[in-house]
Amino acid sequence: PNQLNMALDKEKEGDQVVESDGDKVLFVSSELAQVLDGMVIDCQETPEGVQFSISKLAPDT
């Protein structure tokens, strides 16, 4: 399966910024943003820690 690695980093010029409750929680490079176009990134707290999932955006019906 396809895998995506994530790392802690600081915001860089050109990054797209995702905010939650006014806090910056995710920085996405412009190159990766193009790959993720039409996708949904979700985050859940689990007993094993925080887990992210990426799925295709459901088409409008």
C-alpha positions as CSV (number, residue, x, y, z in Angstrom):
1,P,0.0,0.0,0.0
2,N,1.0,3.6,-0.5
3,Q,2.5,5.2,2.6
4,L,3.1,8.8,3.6
5,N,5.6,9.7,6.3
6,M,4.9,12.7,8.6
7,A,7.4,14.6,10.7
8,L,7.3,17.4,13.2
9,D,8.5,20.6,11.6
10,K,8.1,24.3,11.6
11,E,6.0,26.2,9.0
12,K,7.9,27.0,5.8
13,E,7.2,29.6,3.2
14,G,4.6,28.3,0.7
15,D,3.1,25.7,3.1
16,Q,-0.6,25.4,3.3
17,V,-1.7,25.6,7.0
18,V,-4.5,23.6,8.6
19,E,-5.9,25.2,11.8
20,S,-8.1,23.8,14.5
21,D,-9.7,26.0,17.2
22,G,-7.3,28.8,16.1
23,D,-4.2,26.6,16.5
24,K,-1.9,25.7,13.6
25,V,-1.9,21.9,13.6
26,L,-0.6,20.8,10.2
27,F,1.7,22.2,7.6
28,V,1.5,20.8,4.0
29,S,4.1,21.6,1.4
30,S,2.8,23.0,-1.9
31,E,4.1,19.9,-3.7
32,L,2.3,17.5,-1.3
33,A,-0.9,19.7,-1.4
34,Q,-1.1,19.0,-5.2
35,V,-1.0,15.2,-4.5
36,L,-3.6,15.5,-1.7
37,D,-6.0,17.6,-3.8
38,G,-9.5,16.0,-3.5
39,M,-8.5,14.0,-0.4
40,V,-9.6,14.3,3.3
41,I,-7.1,14.1,6.1
42,D,-8.6,12.9,9.4
43,C,-7.1,12.6,12.9
44,Q,-8.3,10.4,15.7
45,E,-7.0,9.8,19.3
46,T,-6.6,6.0,19.9
47,P,-5.2,4.0,22.8
48,E,-2.1,3.6,20.6
49,G,-1.8,7.4,20.1
50,V,-2.9,9.8,17.4
51,Q,-3.6,8.2,14.1
52,F,-4.1,10.0,10.8
53,S,-6.0,8.6,7.8
54,I,-6.3,10.0,4.2
55,S,-9.2,9.1,2.0
56,K,-10.8,10.4,-1.2
57,L,-13.3,13.1,-0.9
58,A,-16.8,11.7,-1.5
59,P,-18.3,13.0,-4.8
60,D,-21.3,15.4,-4.6
61,T,-24.5,13.5,-5.1
